[in-house]
């Protein structure tokens, strides 16, 4: 077995090779850092060794810290990265990093502690810690500004985005761009540094350059970062650290960095972001569908219905280079659908985000067709016709008749029973729901709805397809609204009830936006169009249980012809050409009147109640969804909400948020609401049990 860090003397070089697959993570407990330190100490005493070369085996130099060690007690007696990096500063023989694949996070910090750096083309170099709610905690915030200048270091660390080696060379982050096999190129580069007797350049000994007065620069940086990263503490802490790199000696700056790193690591925001990092890796796993389940290859696709959703769905395939046919009821509808797709691509080209040639290539992959026969060869067909069971069944019967054996037949229904749709075919094992979100070419979430008879192969293929078309697939069971929309129902219901009880649309929206959503429920309604929900409510009115409370406000607004932004008025008023919502006294009067008609005495509604009613409505339904097995795990619900509904990432998703509040507190509130508002708030048994046991959803 190869050691996780190997050390060999090659000519004048002590070559230290990281060998901790898959990404050469700097695991403290496995002793990766300690072994690097031991190797350096060995070579320091070896007169044959004149310089050190640090290189990674496998696909990359180093992916950084082992984040599974976060939150665990430190391994006793093992070197950490700050200790190793600090020691490297004292070494009098040159230490060279030869980088390939990527040097990210701690991996780049390790390279920054070296005295010279080279990299091959195609490498990524970056400090992405901010994306996990922390900051580079092993001198990254102190060494990088000293090496490449304050402005550029600030941009790199606050964004967390990697740079190419070409850019890195321009920035002075690496000393040379090398070619060929990294181990060989690294040896050549290191030997040349020796031959040329290059003076050791310790990043800790450099001065962080800033072309402008520090005080004004950092005040402006703080203001900009606070605005662009609202709710996230890490970017502001990064500004503090970089300021220390300018105003303090290295050791003091490093101490400040450590202090802020520890504070961030313990923060709820960082825990939430780390939770999502792992949740995203879990979401692809389906307990009874092994990872090596055979899948079918999707080489061609078809979409039935070229409306709002169908066009966007088809674009996903064209974007992935998969030919896709679109079937409509009439040539006119087809032309309209294709024209919308073309317009969407053209807008992206106009913004400079897509080349005209790429647009042409994608459009060439899209073909409008007018008969079911044309769908014969498709490996997958996704239906996106009107939300009407009779129409959907008819479509599936016809698809069953023409589609090739084994082809996947998927429905994009939002509310209908996928089992019933599957039963319209003789191959229910090949049927499932693929619930895209609008706009379907943009939104990352894809609910993959597993029906009773959906085969494992069909499900595994759909999950793989999700990745191919760059979506995050979340498995959901069959129920009204699946995971996301079923939960959302209660959120909008409570937002509406709160108005009747004394709140205003602007108060509710403000509370939800302060929590971190881009828009509150009423602004969302105005953006999406209020007429859609109105038609649905009218259709459902006959079957709605009469004893349940309903609010008439939304319907009354639609009756005034106010459908939201598209009509210039909805819950708010809008000035022509401006999307800024203006609170409207007419709506407030309408709400007050509705309260009176419903016999509700208006009262002062606190911000806290608004937040609790809206969020715990999500959480209580989420608990039922989990218990019923509609979602496989709480973290899947969190992923769905973050990618499909704009739930603030720094709260980690609704279920993680409930865990951080404490489930007994959530449960007590739900019970309180139940006592006042009745059956909508019946506590989910799972919530009750976990609250009693002191448990968590994401346990
Ligand atoms: P839409 O009305 O914009 O488009 C439906 C299209 O289907 C129309 O162009 C219509 O001509 C065509 N069509 C109807 N019957 C057909 C048939 N028999 N054969 C071929 N084409 C037919 O509707 P939409 O918003 O795109 O919704 C489509 C489906 O997607 C619905 O099931 C809806 O519930 C679901 N969905 C919609 C959204 C959304 O935000 N709009 C989100 C997720 C899912």
Boltz pocket constraint, residues with backbone or C-beta under 6 A from the ligand:
constraints:
  - pocket:
      binder: B
      contacts: [[A, 304], [A, 305], [A, 306], [A, 307], [A, 308], [A, 309], [A, 310], [A, 327], [A, 328], [A, 329], [A, 333], [A, 383], [A, 384], [A, 385], [A, 386], [A, 387], [A, 388], [A, 391], [A, 395], [A, 412], [A, 413], [A, 414], [A, 415], [A, 435], [A, 436], [A, 437], [A, 438]]
      max_distance: 6.0
